[in-house]
Amino acid sequence: MIVPAMHAALLRCMPAHASNASSEAAKPPPLTGRETEVLSWIRQGKTNAEIAGILGISPHTVKNQVKSVMVKLRVNTRGQAVVEGMRQRHIALH
């Protein structure tokens, strides 16, 4: 896999497949509970270090979870992840 942001950008640029089977296979897995929790803290403007302190985990773990969220939502920035997370109803709109 390429760098997650580049991978997500490449996926968006590729033409959609006509068959439902291939589009189902290309569908990313759903967000885990922890990824949803991290995304909600990102929505509140928290840094990785702040999220790590709140959740009692290492900043490196948070960084990996943020990358995973961005790949699954097929976005390139934290802001785009929040917008897409709200659009897909992973996190609340308010």
C-alpha positions as a printed Julia matrix, in Angstrom:
94×3 Matrix{Float64}:
   0.0    0.0     0.0
   1.18   3.5    -0.82
   1.28   6.26    1.79
  -2.34   6.35    3.08
  -3.16   9.83    1.78
  -1.71   9.06   -1.64
  -3.53   5.73   -1.7
  -6.85   7.42   -0.91
  -6.27  10.04   -3.61
  -5.41   7.34   -6.14
  -8.59   5.42   -5.3
 -10.7    8.54   -5.87
  -9.07   9.13   -9.26
  -9.62   5.6   -10.55
 -12.78   5.09  -12.62
 -15.63   3.32  -10.88
 -16.16  -0.3   -11.89
 -19.44  -1.16  -13.55
 -20.05  -4.38  -11.67
 -21.49  -4.36   -8.18
 -19.16  -7.15   -7.12
 -16.03  -5.13   -7.75
 -17.48  -2.02   -6.1
 -18.37  -4.1    -3.04
 -14.83  -5.48   -2.96
 -13.41  -1.95   -3.19
 -15.6   -0.75   -0.31
 -13.4   -0.04    2.72
 -14.16  -1.75    6.03
 -16.32   0.16    8.52
 -14.75   2.29   11.22
 -14.08   0.55   14.52
 -15.47   1.92   17.75
 -12.05   3.35   18.69
 -11.64   4.96   15.27
 -15.05   6.59   15.65
 -14.05   7.82   19.1
 -10.78   9.26   17.75
 -12.67  10.92   14.9
 -15.06  12.56   17.35
 -12.09  14.0    19.3
 -10.6   15.26   16.03
 -13.94  16.96   15.37
 -13.5   18.79   18.69
 -10.1   20.09   17.56
  -7.92  17.85   19.71
  -4.34  17.03   18.68
  -3.01  13.47   18.59
  -1.18  14.09   21.89
  -4.36  15.4    23.54
  -6.39  12.46   22.25
  -3.73  10.06   23.53
  -3.92  11.63   26.99
  -7.71  11.49   27.05
  -7.84   7.85   25.93
  -4.8    6.69   27.9
  -2.93   5.39   24.85
   0.26   6.43   23.08
   0.33   9.29   20.55
   1.79   6.82   18.04
  -1.31   4.63   18.4
  -3.53   7.66   17.85
  -1.51   8.6    14.77
  -2.05   5.1    13.34
  -5.77   5.24   14.08
  -6.05   8.66   12.4
  -4.3    7.26    9.31
  -6.65   4.28    9.3
  -9.71   6.57    9.53
  -8.43   8.69    6.66
  -7.84   5.63    4.45
 -11.24   4.13    5.26
 -13.03   7.43    4.6
 -10.86   8.04    1.51
  -9.79  11.54    2.54
  -6.48  13.4     2.72
  -6.84  15.68    5.75
  -8.24  15.59    9.27
 -10.81  18.23    8.3
 -12.0   16.16    5.37
 -12.21  13.14    7.68
 -14.52  15.04   10.03
 -16.77  16.2     7.19
 -16.91  12.74    5.63
 -17.44  11.14    9.05
 -20.42  13.41    9.64
 -21.72  12.78    6.12
 -21.56   9.02    6.66
 -23.05   9.45   10.16
 -20.06   8.02   12.03
 -20.07  11.11   14.26
 -22.77  13.59   15.27
 -23.43  16.74   13.24
 -23.38  19.03   16.3
